[in-house]
Amino acid sequence: MSLLVVGLSHRSAPVSVLERAALTTDAQVKLVQDTVAAEPAAEAAVLATCNRIELYADVDKFHAGVAELSTLLAQHSGVGLDELTPHLYVHYEDRAVHHLFSVACGLDSMVVGEGQILGQIKDSLALGQELHSVGRLMNDLFQQGLRVGKRAHSETGIDRAGQSLVTFGLAQLAAGTDVETWAKGRKALVIGAGSMSSLAAATLARAGVAEIVVANRTYARAERLAQILNDSDDTDVVARAVPMDSVPVELTRADVAVSCTGATGLVLTADAIAAAVEGRTGAPVTEIADDRPAHGIPRPAGPVGNDENCPLDLTAAQSGFSVMGEAAVAGMAAAELEQHAAWVDNGTVDIREAGRRTPEAEAELIDALAATAARVGRIPELRRPEPVAGFDRPAPELFLLDLAMPRDIDAAAHRLAGVRLVDIESLAEASADAPMAADVDQVRRIVADEVAAFGAAQRAAHITPTVVALRTMAADVMAGEIARLDGRLPDLDERQRGEIRQAVHRVVDKLLHAPTVRVKQLAAEPGGAGYADALRTLFDLDPETVASVSRAVDSTDKKDRPE
């Protein structure tokens, strides 16, 4: 077994990188196909969710496999390899098994204990089976991962440790209020009709919203989801479907909107959201500046737009941010930051309001950012502004939950008065402080036990073709000797010949029984792979015979494999 996983997730990469690296369904298919076509990989599967992209492969060379899988991830995600590499993690053999089992149990999820990942693992396996990119190892791994995840949820209280992203997101929107109390009687708009959107619609219905409007690019799918909601006996919600071009109008009517589509661009822009709020209130929507620290670095608010000789493209700068501040320089390389720092040192920016940071303070900020860039290569983009400290934000008129990756809703909506937006980035920040249940330790023990069992089963299975080849060789030798005996003793009757055959069979079986049983036991232990080599050497087994047995076993496995 040479299982390798290369990936990135919310634990290793900022949301802005995950967003850009997100894979469409077509990109996932091409990535898997190119991986199995690559020299080091024999099998491959991709696990792509809203907060992780992982490529699994059975490789014959570790270092070549890491290089190839990393390159393929970069090519198909569209994020340069140099930029992607600092955020990638690598797991090999037993550590790779441990990682997938942990993921399946929800231990590695943004919301610990969520069960939706099991469906995503199942989809990943189904795609690999459809593309014929998964063989015995990958099928065994993912099937066992699904069983481990189900065991964790059935034998422990891991469900109490976390919720689905939908439930957690709604709890963040409710901001301390009971979700059912917050949702009761509200009108909801669900954009998208896939698995996550369907879960959001069902969760909203159970929470007590009065109406759900489903919008989708394929209108028939929106109709189907709306019909399912209307036919449910568990809720009294009224659901209807609308085409996507009706979203601006429906947004004006909605109290809460949840979006999770596969779109590569924004579905709801800040302008559209502002227009919807204005349509509800009749008053223009104001923006709230950002003045709170982010990642320990103060983010100053200041003028943008007319500063001479600024090395930034001010037309692309986000309003509400200083051209000298962190958001302005997000994504800059270290050399560009040095130019920017020199410009700041010249003090050319007019600090027009009392309380603004001085150019000297801004220069210190740039120095800190330059040090970060020197360490990690580039400054991570921080797109989600926070409200000004001490500012009494008006009560939200519109609640927005963005569960898409890449994002569906413009992050600038965070700055709109009367709007509360929760997206993947803010969910990641909130979940970092969420308490973990005591059941997590029990799940970790289950994972450890299952990893050991999986490794033992794989090692034992590895020696099976050699044992079968040994017994085949013994049977051939026995058949040859009996045939030779028949020629030398032609006067034996059939009963006598039968007795001789049985006696020879018993001798061979007794001689081979204990060694083959013991070698399977030894092979299941760590480091037991060498016993297969020892058998092949001691009995001079033909490698092609062993390989043909392996191919026959794999062929049988595929026939018996459930669709």
Disulfide bonds with the S-S distance in Angstrom:
none
